[in-house]
Amino acid sequence: MRLADDEHVLTLTLHHIVTDGWSTAVLTGDLAPLPGRTGRGTGELPPLPVQYADYTHWQCTAPGTEAQLAYWKEHLAGTEPLDLPTDRPRPAVRTRNGASARLVLPSGTARRLAQVGRERGHPVHDARRRRADVPRQALGRP
């Protein structure tokens, strides 16, 4: 939103399903220098040297891609989709109904979790996300 010729406000609303704290920090780091760059000239950014389509083409044609694909096909051959036990059957028509559960960790556990994350170079939210792997691993799935 333009407040004045030299004053603007950018508001982003991002659902947690499309971004996390780390990604948001990267995005804001990329956006932060833009007002200074665009305020000194035409207001336009120079064209990007590489487009996303270029990256996807590179990724699909990079040496070793076929070997990686073959590895995963072999590694996952014969596996069935994970059939997690649920408390009720999935409805025939998808809904947006949902819920959340709050888990409060004792302060000592939370501090230790943060410490382990720092030691291993992982943000705290990554360690919290990884605990979601526990039920899946208990079912014996990779």
C-alpha positions in Angstrom: 0.0 0.0 0.0 1.4 3.4 -1.0 1.2 5.8 1.9 3.3 8.5 0.2 5.7 8.7 -2.7 8.5 7.4 -0.5 6.5 5.4 2.0 4.9 2.0 1.5 3.5 -0.9 3.5 3.6 -4.5 2.5 1.4 -6.9 4.4 1.7 -10.6 3.9 -0.8 -13.1 5.3 0.7 -16.6 5.1 -1.1 -19.7 6.3 1.2 -22.0 8.4 0.6 -24.8 5.9 2.6 -22.9 3.2 5.4 -21.5 5.3 7.2 -21.9 8.6 9.3 -19.6 10.8 12.5 -20.4 8.9 11.0 -19.9 5.5 9.3 -16.7 6.6 12.7 -15.4 7.8 14.2 -16.2 4.4 11.4 -14.4 2.6 11.5 -11.3 4.7 15.3 -11.3 4.3 14.8 -11.3 0.5 12.2 -8.6 0.7 13.8 -6.2 3.2 16.4 -4.6 0.8 13.8 -4.0 -2.0 12.5 -0.6 -0.9 16.1 0.8 -1.1 16.7 -0.7 -4.5 13.4 0.2 -6.1 13.3 3.7 -4.5 16.4 4.8 -6.4 15.2 4.3 -10.0 12.3 3.2 -12.0 10.8 1.2 -9.2 11.4 -2.1 -11.1 13.7 -4.9 -10.2 16.2 -6.2 -12.8 15.1 -9.4 -14.5 16.1 -12.6 -12.7 18.9 -14.5 -14.4 17.2 -17.8 -13.7 13.5 -18.5 -13.6 11.8 -21.3 -11.6 11.2 -23.2 -14.8 15.0 -23.1 -15.4 15.6 -24.6 -12.0 13.1 -27.4 -12.5 14.5 -28.2 -15.9 18.0 -28.3 -14.4 16.8 -30.5 -11.5 15.1 -33.0 -13.9 18.1 -33.2 -16.3 21.0 -33.1 -13.8 23.5 -35.9 -13.8 22.4 -38.6 -11.4 18.7 -37.9 -11.5 17.9 -41.2 -13.2 20.1 -43.1 -10.6 18.3 -41.3 -7.8 14.9 -42.1 -9.3 15.9 -45.8 -9.7 17.1 -45.9 -6.1 13.8 -44.7 -4.7 11.8 -46.9 -6.9 13.7 -49.9 -5.7 13.8 -48.7 -2.1 10.0 -48.2 -2.0 9.0 -51.1 -4.2 6.2 -53.1 -2.7 5.4 -50.6 0.0 1.8 -49.8 0.5 0.4 -46.4 1.4 0.6 -45.8 5.1 -2.8 -46.7 6.6 -2.9 -44.8 9.9 -5.5 -45.8 12.4 -8.1 -43.1 12.8 -10.9 -42.5 15.3 -13.5 -42.2 12.5 -13.7 -43.0 8.8 -12.8 -40.4 6.2 -15.9 -38.7 4.8 -16.8 -39.3 1.2 -16.7 -35.6 0.6 -13.7 -33.7 1.9 -14.4 -31.0 4.4 -12.3 -28.2 5.9 -13.3 -29.2 9.4 -10.3 -29.6 11.7 -9.0 -29.2 15.2 -5.8 -28.6 17.0 -4.3 -29.9 20.2 -2.2 -27.9 22.5 0.8 -29.6 24.1 2.6 -27.7 26.9 6.1 -29.0 27.6 7.6 -28.6 31.1 10.0 -25.7 31.0 13.0 -28.0 31.5 12.0 -30.2 28.6 11.4 -27.2 26.4 14.9 -25.8 27.3 16.6 -29.1 26.6 14.7 -29.4 23.3 15.9 -26.0 22.3 19.5 -26.8 23.4 19.6 -30.1 21.4 18.2 -28.2 18.3 21.0 -25.5 18.6 23.7 -28.2 19.0 22.5 -29.9 15.9 21.8 -26.8 13.9 18.0 -27.2 13.8 15.5 -24.6 14.8 13.1 -25.5 17.6 10.1 -25.7 15.3 11.9 -28.4 13.3 12.4 -30.5 16.5 8.7 -30.1 17.3 7.7 -31.1 13.8 9.9 -34.2 14.0 8.0 -35.5 17.0 5.2 -36.1 14.6 7.3 -38.8 13.1 7.1 -40.9 16.2 3.6 -42.5 15.6 4.6 -43.2 12.0 7.8 -44.9 13.1 6.0 -46.9 15.7 3.9 -48.4 12.9 7.1 -49.6 11.3 7.1 -47.4 8.2 10.1 -45.7 6.7 
